[in-house]
Amino acid sequence: MAFGRRGFIGGTTAAVLLAQTGVATGKVAGPSDVFACDGMQEDEWKDFLGAQDLVWQRPPTQYGQAPFLGDGRLGSVVYAEGGTVRFTVQHADVQDHRTTGGSQYGVCRLPVGNLKLTAAGTVTALDWRLDLWNAELRGTVTTTLGVISFAAYVHSTRSVLSLQVTASGTEKPVLEFVPSKAIPPRADFNPLPDGYVLNPDPVTKADGRETLVTQALNAGGQTATAFRLTAAGRTQRLLLSVAHTYPEAAADKIVLKAVREAASAQLTRSHRKWWNDFYRKSFLSFGDQRLQSFYWIQLYKVASGSRAGRPVMATTGPWLEKTPWAAAWWNLNVQLEYWLIHGSNHLELDSITSTLKDNQDQLVRNVKEQYRHDSAGVGRSTDRTTSNIGTLYEPGSGGTGVKELGNLTWALHNVWLSYRHSMDPKILSDVVFPLLRRSINYYLHFLKKGNDGKLHLDVTTSPEYGDAPDCNYDLQLIRWGCQTLVDAAKLLKIDDPLEPKWREVLRDLTPYPVDENGFMIGAGVPFVNSHRHFSHLLATFPLMTVNWEQEENRALIEKSLHHWMSLEPAHRGYSYSGSGSIAARMFRGDEAYGYFVKMFDTTKRYPVLENTMYTEAGPVVETPLSGAQTIHDFVCQSWGGVVRVFPAVPSAWPDVMIADHSCEGGFSVTARRTKGKTEFVLVRSRAGEPLVLRHGITGPVTVVSPVRYHDRGDGTLEIPLRRGQEVLVHPRGRRPDLAVRPVTITTPGKPWGLPA
């Protein structure tokens, strides 16, 4: 399938100028041809995305098999159970608000209900397809009485579930909504606490043409579900919406309005337009059909699970299921969920930044009162507002709670990445700088000068491993945080009185504890037990403060990674995406690929499941999403001020195409690799930052640049592009074909879902 002679696919109008001769001297090349950079055709996109669809010819009866729909708030997982197709109805806003019970029983998420489509006959077959291009689930259920056809989607912006059902023969399916009781999901795993008072049962009533279900909560607030069911001949149409309000009980008015407005709107057209526009913001193709489909399904998943301004994803996203973890987890889960939005050019999904910005007061309240004048933090698990009722334990407090101090700092690294990919100064000034300043201030209260003249940290917790003084999880975040504050203050032209303190920390902070096996957990606590987290290795990824470009650190990085991977029993899915990314940032594509594919190894205890979801004791959405970032690390990296194209492509993928891949510094990269060799690299500046490009092309190159540039002689170019300018690099003597098109599949694979 050819996509035509095009460069960038995101609607760019700038021209690409090709030179006939090389420009090794750094002079600006003259044009010989002009290529328009318009977008790919809609039918080509539709065909390509259609090849990535999930399909079902067998009934999905488990979470890891089922289709899923969502818009960042309203979520539905679709099951086939006997003669019933069950659409779960869940919502990311819906939670309890008790003052005791923590994130498990106090401010946990709560279930909403199920929409059931029940056949009159006995089911003999089904055939479903999750159409990624249009974000719609369509299919048929064949029974002994006829065929039931249905189409379902959660509208891209209205938080309305649309379901249309048509029956043939004598089949007469019944649609009904069954509300769930507002009971903490953890009750399926552990008894409710002593003295726990159940919320009242939901109440159902008619309200005009709608049916309204309201759920009052003992702690205040209300959840409401409204739906309208209409029929025309053999076709039924149902529109459903959910809302949650607190402390007022006003959700009923919101959902009734939502359904009534949806009933008169062109829902399908606007829904499809949003999703079609979404996919066209970037492009990636490589020759492994199953892994290529996996990647595009993760983009669908993250857009179904998150939007800027909506709740940060909890462990299950908006798709609440039976889980002991019905909250947001900040010591790894949240961070991993959002990495793929950066390279794929989808910052419109960044609810980490909006959540932290909108809840700064709560982040201050999360620390003990004596620190609130200058500090902020977030605990291991919270509700959507970052609250977990209690306060963080501080080092040396003698408390028995988790002393995890680095979670907010790590989350702010995600926000920093959003800034670096967009170069939006508002992200830096309104979120990163003020909150990172408070987050590092919290650490400063507990850094003490030792007899060695170094600053040391009292006992804190390395996530899920245990306690240690001078914990690497914290030391690595402190160093990154102080350096980022120094850099941010310079960028924002702020003369901050704390800058001397940040520089003192950078100078005097105790070295990271290491031993013969690499990074330790902390001082006196070696890494000796198998562990799924890579929190002791954050400096190597994603912080990149200890990296492969630093030759003096290569041995430390290598032995730390290999030692972590050698202790295997506790490894989980994100252990393999994490190790894959670390190895990729060592520029070892095949080693990285070897770790990465273990995520899909069904001989492992917890592989990626048939629908690309993932579970341990309960569903956890971050692991497959983090796998998409590992794929990004294979094909394009931008850290340390350098854009690296195809830096760690495994030999299993000789052909790769990327387009409009977003990089730090506000650059978009389009490039193609064929038979293991890069054919061209095209970079556009969106922000006017100086470009340092490691193009990955072997041998002499032609550089078509609108400005003079410097060739370092090692495959790296320094090009001072202005906003909107582009540079093209290709092997000298070859006239590159700039067409953006899918690569040929060399490793066929079955569709995700449950194909026959």
C-alpha positions in Angstrom: 0.0 0.0 0.0 1.6 3.3 -1.1 0.8 6.4 0.8 2.0 8.7 -2.0 4.9 11.1 -2.2 4.7 12.8 1.1 6.9 13.8 4.0 5.3 14.7 7.2 1.8 13.3 7.7 0.4 15.8 10.1 -0.8 18.4 7.6 2.5 20.3 7.3 2.6 22.7 4.4 6.4 23.5 4.3 8.4 22.3 1.3 11.2 19.8 1.5 14.2 20.8 -0.7 16.4 18.1 -2.1 20.0 18.7 -3.2 21.7 16.8 -5.9 25.1 16.9 -4.3 26.5 16.5 -0.8 27.0 19.4 1.6 29.8 18.1 3.8 31.1 21.7 4.2 28.0 22.8 6.0 26.9 25.2 3.3 23.2 25.6 2.6 22.1 23.4 -0.3 20.2 24.7 -3.3 16.9 23.0 -4.3 16.5 20.6 -7.1 13.0 19.3 -6.4 10.1 20.4 -4.1 8.0 17.8 -2.3 4.7 18.9 -0.6 4.2 17.5 2.9 0.5 16.9 2.9 -1.2 14.2 4.9 -2.0 10.6 4.0 -5.3 9.8 2.4 -8.1 8.8 4.6 -8.8 5.5 2.9 -5.2 4.5 3.2 -5.3 5.3 6.9 -8.5 3.3 7.3 -7.0 0.3 5.5 -3.8 0.4 7.6 -5.6 0.7 10.9 -8.1 -1.9 9.9 -5.2 -4.4 9.6 -4.5 -3.8 13.3 -8.1 -4.4 14.5 -8.9 -6.8 17.3 -11.4 -9.6 16.3 -13.5 -12.2 18.1 -14.9 -15.4 16.8 -15.0 -16.9 20.3 -16.8 -15.5 23.3 -14.7 -13.2 25.5 -15.6 -14.3 29.0 -12.6 -12.9 30.9 -11.1 -9.4 31.3 -8.0 -10.2 29.4 -10.0 -11.4 26.4 -12.7 -8.7 26.1 -13.1 -5.6 23.9 -12.9 -2.2 25.7 -14.3 1.3 24.9 -13.7 4.6 26.7 -13.1 8.3 26.6 -11.0 9.0 29.6 -14.0 9.0 31.9 -16.7 6.5 30.9 -15.3 3.1 30.2 -16.8 -0.3 29.2 -15.5 -3.8 28.8 -17.7 -6.1 26.8 -18.2 -9.8 27.7 -20.2 -12.6 26.1 -21.6 -14.8 28.8 -24.0 -17.5 27.6 -26.9 -15.7 25.9 -25.9 -12.2 27.3 -23.6 -9.6 25.9 -22.6 -7.6 29.0 -21.2 -4.0 28.7 -19.7 -2.9 32.0 -20.5 0.7 32.8 -17.7 2.3 34.8 -16.5 5.9 35.3 -13.2 7.3 36.4 -14.8 10.1 38.5 -16.9 7.7 40.6 -15.4 7.1 44.1 -16.2 7.2 47.8 -15.2 10.1 50.0 -14.9 8.7 53.5 -12.4 10.2 56.0 -11.1 6.8 57.0 -10.1 3.6 55.1 -7.4 5.0 52.9 -7.4 4.4 49.1 -8.6 0.8 49.6 -11.9 1.5 51.4 -12.1 5.3 52.1 -11.5 7.1 48.8 -11.5 4.1 46.5 -13.2 4.0 43.1 -16.7 2.5 43.2 -18.6 0.4 40.6 -21.5 1.7 38.6 -23.3 -1.1 36.8 -23.7 -3.3 33.7 -25.7 -2.9 30.5 -27.0 -6.3 29.4 -28.1 -7.4 26.0 -29.8 -10.8 26.3 -30.8 -12.9 23.4 -34.0 -14.9 23.3 -32.4 -17.8 21.5 -29.4 -20.0 22.1 -26.1 -18.5 20.9 -24.5 -20.5 18.2 -21.8 -18.1 16.9 -20.4 -14.6 17.3 -18.2 -12.4 15.1 -17.0 -9.1 16.5 -14.4 -6.5 15.4 -13.0 -3.6 17.4 -12.6 -1.0 14.6 -9.6 1.1 15.8 -9.9 3.8 13.1 -13.5 4.7 14.3 -13.1 3.4 17.9 -16.3 1.3 17.5 -17.1 -2.3 18.4 -19.3 -3.9 15.8 -20.4 -7.4 15.5 -23.1 -10.1 15.3 -24.4 -12.7 17.7 -26.1 -15.6 15.9 -28.7 -17.5 17.8 -31.2 -20.3 17.1 -33.8 -17.6 16.4 -31.9 -15.2 14.2 -29.0 -12.8 14.1 -28.4 -9.8 16.5 -26.2 -7.1 15.0 -24.8 -4.3 17.2 -22.6 -1.3 17.1 -21.2 0.4 20.2 -18.9 3.2 21.1 -18.2 5.7 23.9 -18.5 9.1 22.3 -15.1 10.7 22.1 -16.0 13.9 24.0 -19.5 13.6 25.4 -19.0 10.6 27.8 -22.1 8.9 26.3 -22.3 5.2 25.5 -24.1 4.6 22.3 -25.4 1.1 21.5 -27.5 0.2 18.4 -29.0 -3.3 18.2 -30.8 -4.8 15.2 -32.4 -8.3 15.2 -33.4 -10.6 12.4 -35.6 -13.7 12.3 -37.7 -14.2 15.4 -34.9 -13.0 17.7 -36.1 -10.5 20.3 -33.1 -9.3 22.4 -33.7 -7.5 25.6 -31.7 -4.5 26.8 -31.5 -3.6 30.5 -29.2 -1.7 32.8 -28.4 -3.4 36.1 -26.8 -1.0 38.7 -24.1 -2.2 41.0 -23.9 -1.6 44.7 -21.4 1.0 45.7 -19.0 -1.5 47.5 -15.2 -1.1 47.4 -13.7 -3.6 44.9 -11.2 -4.7 47.4 -14.1 -6.4 49.3 -13.7 -9.2 46.7 -10.3 -9.9 48.1 -10.4 -8.9 51.8 -13.2 -8.4 54.3 -14.5 -4.9 54.8 -13.1 -3.2 57.8 -14.8 -3.5 61.2 -17.5 -0.8 61.5 -17.7 -0.2 57.8 -21.2 1.0 56.9 -22.4 0.1 53.5 -23.6 2.8 51.1 -27.4 2.8 50.4 -28.7 0.8 47.5 -29.1 2.6 44.2 -32.6 3.9 43.3 -34.1 3.6 39.8 -37.0 5.8 38.5 -38.3 7.1 35.2 -37.7 10.8 34.3 -39.5 11.6 31.1 -38.1 9.5 28.3 -35.1 8.6 30.3 -34.5 6.1 33.1 -32.5 7.5 36.0 -30.4 5.6 38.5 -29.0 7.5 41.5 -26.5 6.3 44.0 -26.2 8.3 47.2 -23.1 8.0 49.4 -22.9 8.0 53.1 -20.0 10.5 52.9 -21.9 12.8 50.6 -22.1 13.2 46.9 -24.0 11.3 44.2 -23.4 9.0 41.3 -26.1 9.0 38.6 -26.7 7.0 35.4 -29.3 8.0 32.9 -30.2 6.2 29.7 -32.8 6.5 26.9 -33.9 3.4 25.0 -35.8 3.9 21.7 -37.0 1.5 19.1 -37.7 1.8 15.3 -38.8 -1.4 13.7 -36.3 -4.2 14.6 -33.7 -1.7 15.7 -33.2 -0.5 19.3 -30.9 2.4 20.2 -29.7 3.1 23.7 -27.8 6.2 24.9 -26.3 6.2 28.4 -24.3 8.6 30.5 -22.8 8.6 34.0 -21.7 11.5 36.2 -20.5 11.9 39.8 -20.6 15.0 42.0 -19.2 15.7 45.4 -20.1 17.1 47.9 -23.3 18.2 46.3 -25.8 15.6 44.9 -26.2 17.1 41.4 -25.1 14.2 39.2 -28.7 13.4 38.1 -29.1 16.8 36.4 -25.8 16.3 34.5 -26.6 12.9 33.1 -30.2 13.8 32.1 -28.9 16.8 30.2 -26.1 14.7 28.6 -28.4 12.0 27.3 -31.0 14.5 26.0 -28.5 16.5 24.1 -26.9 13.4 22.7 -30.2 12.2 21.4 -30.4 15.2 19.0 -26.7 15.3 18.0 -24.8 13.8 15.1 -22.9 11.6 17.5 -21.3 9.1 15.1 -19.9 11.7 12.8 -18.2 13.8 15.5 -17.0 10.6 17.3 -15.4 9.3 14.2 -13.8 12.6 13.3 -12.1 12.9 16.7 -10.6 9.5 16.4 -9.6 9.8 12.7 -7.8 13.1 13.5 -6.2 11.5 16.6 -4.4 8.7 14.7 -3.1 11.0 12.0 -0.8 12.9 14.4 2.0 10.3 14.1 2.8 7.1 12.2 4.9 4.0 13.0 5.2 0.8 11.0 7.5 -2.2 11.2 7.5 -5.8 9.9 6.1 -7.7 12.8 2.3 -7.8 12.4 1.4 -8.8 15.9 3.7 -6.3 17.6 2.8 -3.6 15.2 -0.9 -4.2 16.0 0.0 -4.2 19.7 1.5 -0.7 19.3 -1.5 0.8 17.6 -3.9 -0.8 20.1 -1.9 0.9 22.9 -2.5 4.2 21.3 -6.2 3.4 21.1 -6.1 2.2 24.7 -4.4 5.3 26.2 -6.8 7.6 24.3 -9.7 5.6 25.6 -8.3 5.7 29.1 -7.1 9.3 29.5 -7.5 12.9 28.3 -6.0 16.1 29.6 -8.3 17.6 32.2 -9.8 14.2 33.1 -8.8 11.9 35.9 -5.3 10.5 35.9 -5.5 6.8 35.1 -6.0 4.6 38.1 -4.5 1.1 38.0 -7.3 -0.2 35.8 -7.8 3.0 33.8 -11.5 3.9 33.6 -12.4 0.1 33.3 -13.0 -0.7 36.9 -13.0 -4.5 37.5 -12.5 -6.7 40.5 -9.2 -5.5 41.9 -7.5 -4.9 45.2 -6.1 -1.7 43.7 -9.1 0.6 43.0 -7.1 3.8 43.1 -4.2 5.6 41.4 -0.7 4.3 42.2 2.1 6.8 42.1 5.3 4.8 42.7 5.4 3.5 39.2 2.0 2.8 37.6 1.0 6.4 36.8 4.3 7.2 35.4 4.5 4.2 33.1 1.0 4.7 31.8 1.9 8.0 30.1 5.3 7.7 28.5 4.0 6.7 25.1 2.1 10.0 24.7 5.3 11.9 24.2 6.9 10.3 21.1 3.5 9.6 19.6 2.7 13.3 19.7 -0.4 13.0 21.9 -0.1 15.5 24.7 -3.8 16.1 24.5 -4.0 12.9 26.6 -1.7 14.2 29.4 -3.8 14.0 32.5 -0.7 13.8 34.8 0.1 17.4 34.1 -3.5 18.6 34.5 -4.1 16.5 37.6 -1.0 17.9 39.3 -1.8 21.4 38.2 -5.4 21.3 39.4 -4.6 19.7 42.7 -1.6 21.7 44.0 -3.4 22.5 47.2 -4.0 18.9 47.9 -0.4 18.0 47.2 0.5 20.5 49.9 -2.0 18.9 52.3 -0.5 15.5 51.6 2.6 16.4 53.7 2.5 16.9 57.5 1.4 20.3 58.7 4.9 21.4 59.7 6.1 21.1 56.1 3.2 22.6 54.3 4.7 26.1 54.2 7.2 25.0 51.5 6.7 21.4 50.6 4.4 19.0 48.7 4.1 15.3 48.0 2.0 12.4 47.0 1.6 9.0 48.6 1.9 5.6 47.1 -1.9 5.4 46.3 -4.5 8.1 46.1 -7.8 9.0 44.6 -8.1 11.1 41.4 -7.3 14.3 43.3 -4.1 12.9 44.8 -5.7 12.5 48.2 -5.3 9.5 50.5 -6.8 11.0 53.7 -3.6 10.6 55.7 -0.2 12.4 55.3 3.2 11.2 54.2 5.5 9.7 56.7 8.8 11.5 56.9 12.2 9.9 57.4 13.2 9.3 61.1 9.5 9.6 62.2 9.4 6.1 63.6 6.2 5.5 61.8 5.3 2.1 60.3 3.9 3.6 57.1 5.6 3.7 53.7 8.2 6.5 53.6 8.0 6.9 49.8 9.1 10.4 49.3 10.0 10.4 45.6 6.6 9.7 43.9 5.7 13.3 43.2 9.2 14.1 41.9 9.0 11.1 39.6 5.6 12.2 38.4 7.0 15.6 37.7 9.6 14.0 35.4 6.6 13.0 33.2 5.5 16.6 33.2 9.0 17.7 32.4 8.9 15.3 29.4 5.7 17.0 28.3 7.4 20.3 28.5 10.5 19.1 26.6 8.4 17.6 23.8 6.1 20.6 23.4 8.5 23.4 24.7 5.3 25.0 26.1 6.6 27.5 28.7 3.3 27.4 30.6 4.0 23.7 31.6 7.3 24.7 32.9 6.2 27.9 34.8 2.8 26.7 36.1 3.5 23.0 36.9 7.0 21.8 36.8 8.8 24.6 38.6 6.4 25.4 41.4 5.7 21.8 42.3 9.2 20.5 41.8 10.5 23.3 44.0 8.1 22.1 46.8 8.9 18.4 46.1 12.6 19.0 46.5 12.0 21.2 49.5 10.4 18.3 51.2 13.6 16.3 50.6 15.7 19.2 51.9 14.1 18.9 55.3 15.7 15.4 55.7 19.1 15.8 54.1 21.8 16.0 56.7 25.5 16.6 56.4 27.5 13.6 57.5 31.0 13.3 58.9 32.3 12.8 55.4 31.0 16.2 54.4 28.3 14.7 52.2 24.6 15.2 52.4 22.8 12.0 53.4 19.2 10.9 53.6 17.6 9.1 56.5 15.7 5.8 56.0 13.2 5.9 53.2 11.4 3.3 51.2 12.4 1.9 47.8 9.1 1.0 46.2 8.1 -2.5 47.2 11.6 -3.6 48.0 12.1 -2.2 51.5 13.7 0.6 53.6 17.3 1.9 53.4 19.2 5.0 54.3 20.5 6.9 51.2 17.9 5.1 49.1 18.8 5.2 45.4 15.2 5.8 44.5 15.3 9.1 46.3 18.9 10.1 45.7 18.5 9.7 42.0 15.3 11.8 42.0 16.9 14.4 44.2 19.8 14.9 41.9 17.5 15.1 38.8 15.2 17.4 40.6 17.9 19.9 41.7 19.5 20.0 38.3 16.1 20.5 36.7 15.3 23.4 39.0 18.5 25.1 38.2 17.8 24.7 34.5 14.2 25.8 34.8 15.1 28.9 36.8 17.5 29.9 34.1 14.9 29.3 31.3 12.2 31.2 33.2 14.7 34.0 34.2 13.9 33.5 37.9 16.5 34.5 40.5 15.4 32.0 43.1 16.9 32.3 46.6 17.0 28.5 46.8 19.3 28.1 43.8 22.5 28.1 46.0 21.0 25.2 48.0 20.2 23.2 44.9 23.7 23.7 43.7 25.0 22.6 47.1 23.0 19.4 46.9 24.3 18.7 43.4 27.9 19.2 44.7 27.6 17.5 48.1 24.9 14.8 47.7 26.4 11.4 48.7 27.3 9.2 45.8 24.7 6.5 44.8 25.3 3.4 46.8 26.8 0.7 44.5 28.6 -2.7 45.0 30.0 -5.3 42.8 26.6 -5.9 41.2 25.9 -2.3 40.4 23.3 0.0 42.0 22.2 -1.1 45.5 18.8 -0.4 47.1 20.6 2.0 49.5 23.5 2.3 51.8 24.0 -1.1 53.4 21.1 -2.7 51.5 22.3 -4.6 48.4 20.0 -5.7 45.6 19.8 -9.4 46.4 16.2 -10.4 46.0 14.3 -10.8 42.8 12.2 -7.6 42.3 9.8 -6.4 39.6 10.5 -2.7 40.1 13.4 -0.9 38.5 13.1 2.0 41.0 16.7 1.7 42.1 17.7 2.2 38.4 15.8 5.4 37.7 19.0 7.3 36.9 19.6 5.0 33.9 16.0 5.2 32.8 14.0 7.3 32.5 15.9 10.1 34.2 19.0 9.6 32.1 21.3 11.3 34.6 23.5 8.2 34.4 23.6 7.2 30.8 25.5 5.3 28.1 27.0 8.4 26.6 29.0 8.8 29.8 31.8 6.2 29.2 32.7 6.2 32.9 29.3 4.9 33.7 28.9 2.1 31.1 30.2 -0.7 33.3 27.9 0.4 36.2 24.8 0.5 33.9 25.6 -2.9 32.3 26.2 -4.8 35.5 23.2 -3.2 37.2 20.9 -4.2 34.4 22.2 -7.7 34.1 22.1 -8.3 37.8 18.5 -7.1 38.0 17.5 -9.4 35.1 19.5 -12.4 36.5 17.2 -12.6 39.6 14.0 -13.6 37.7 11.3 -15.1 39.8 9.6 -11.8 40.8 9.8 -10.2 37.4 6.5 -9.0 35.9 5.5 -7.5 32.5 6.9 -4.0 33.2 10.2 -5.6 34.3 10.6 -6.6 30.6 9.5 -3.3 29.1 11.8 -1.5 31.6 14.8 -3.6 30.9 14.1 -3.4 27.2 14.1 0.4 27.4 17.3 0.5 29.5 19.1 -1.8 27.0 17.7 0.2 24.1 19.2 3.4 25.7 22.5 1.4 25.7 21.9 1.2 21.9 21.7 -2.6 22.0 18.7 -3.3 19.9 18.8 -7.1 20.0 19.4 -7.3 23.7 16.6 -4.9 24.3 14.3 -6.9 22.0 15.1 -10.1 23.9 13.9 -8.5 27.1 10.9 -6.8 25.6 9.4 -9.9 23.9 9.3 -11.7 27.3 6.2 -9.5 28.0 4.3 -11.7 25.5 5.8 -15.1 26.6 2.9 -17.2 27.6 5.2 -19.5 29.6 5.7 -16.6 32.0 3.3 -16.2 34.9 2.0 -12.8 33.8 2.1 -12.3 30.0 0.2 -9.6 28.0 -3.3 -11.1 27.5 -5.4 -11.7 24.4 -6.8 -8.2 24.2 -3.4 -6.6 25.1 -4.5 -6.0 28.7 -2.6 -7.3 31.7 -3.3 -8.6 35.1 -1.5 -9.6 38.3 -3.7 -9.9 41.4 -6.0 -7.6 39.5 -5.9 -5.6 36.2 -3.1 -3.1 35.9 -3.1 -1.1 32.7 0.4 0.4 32.8 2.4 -2.6 31.7 1.3 -2.9 28.0 1.3 0.9 27.7 4.9 0.9 28.9 5.7 -1.6 26.2 4.8 1.0 23.6 7.5 3.2 25.0 10.0 0.4 24.6 9.1 0.3 20.9 9.7 4.1 20.8 13.1 3.6 22.3 13.9 1.2 19.5 13.1 3.6 16.8 13.7 7.2 18.1 15.2 8.6 21.3 15.7 12.2 22.4 17.5 12.8 25.6 20.5 14.7 26.7 19.9 17.3 24.0 20.3 14.8 21.1 17.7 13.4 18.7 18.7 9.9 17.8 17.0 8.2 14.8 16.8 4.4 14.7 19.3 4.1 17.6 18.4 0.5 18.8 16.3 -1.1 16.1 16.5 -4.9 16.6 17.7 -7.0 13.6 14.3 -8.7 13.6 12.9 -5.4 12.2 15.0 -4.5 9.1 12.3 -2.2 7.8 10.8 0.7 9.9 8.9 3.8 9.0 8.2 6.6 11.5 6.5 9.9 10.7 5.8 13.0 12.9 7.5 11.2 15.8 7.7 13.9 18.5 11.1 14.5 20.2 12.4 16.7 23.0 13.1 20.2 21.8 9.9 20.3 19.9 11.1 18.4 16.9 9.1 16.1 14.6 11.0 13.3 12.9 10.0 11.4 9.7 12.4 8.6 8.6 12.5 5.3 6.8 14.8 2.3 7.3 15.0 -0.4 4.7 17.0 -3.6 4.9 18.7 -2.3 8.0 19.8 1.0 6.4 18.4 4.4 6.9 17.1 5.9 3.7 16.3 9.4 4.9 15.7 11.5 8.0 13.5 14.6 7.8 13.3 16.8 10.9 11.0 19.8 11.4 11.4 22.3 14.2 8.1 23.3 16.0 9.8 25.4 18.6 13.0 26.9 17.2 15.3 25.0 19.5 18.8 24.2 18.2 18.9 20.7 16.7 21.5 18.1 17.5 20.8 15.2 15.2 22.4 11.7 15.3 21.0 10.5 12.0 22.3 6.9 12.0 23.3 6.9 8.4 26.5 5.1 7.6 28.9 6.8 5.2 28.8 10.2 3.5 25.5 12.1 3.6 23.7 14.8 1.9 22.3 17.5 4.2 19.6 19.8 2.9 19.4 22.6 5.4 18.0 26.1 5.2 20.8 27.3 7.6 24.4 26.6 8.0 25.2 23.6 10.2 28.1 21.9 11.9 29.0 18.2 11.2 30.8 16.8 14.3 32.2 14.0 12.1 30.7 11.2 14.2 27.3 11.0 12.5 26.0 14.0 14.5 24.9 17.3 13.1 24.3 20.6 14.8 21.7 22.6 13.0 20.3 25.9 14.4 16.8 25.5 12.9 14.2 28.2 13.4 10.5 27.4 14.1 8.9 25.8 11.1 12.2 25.0 9.3 13.1 21.5 8.1 16.3 19.6 7.4 16.6 16.5 5.3 19.5 14.1 5.6 20.1 11.1 3.3 22.9 9.0 2.0 25.0 10.9 -0.6 24.4 9.9 -4.2 20.9 8.5 -3.5 17.7 10.3 -4.3 15.4 9.4 -1.4 11.8 8.5 -1.9 10.0 10.5 0.8 6.8 8.5 0.6 5.3 7.6 4.0 3.8 4.1 3.8 3.5 0.9 5.9 6.5 -1.4 5.6 6.0 -5.0 4.3 5.0 -7.5 7.0 7.8 -10.0 7.3 6.6 -11.7 10.5 2.9 -12.5 10.1 0.8 -12.8 13.2 -2.8 -13.5 14.2 -5.0 -10.6 15.3 -5.4 -9.7 18.9 -8.6 -10.7 20.5 -10.0 -14.2 20.1 -9.9 -15.1 16.4 -11.1 -18.5 15.3 
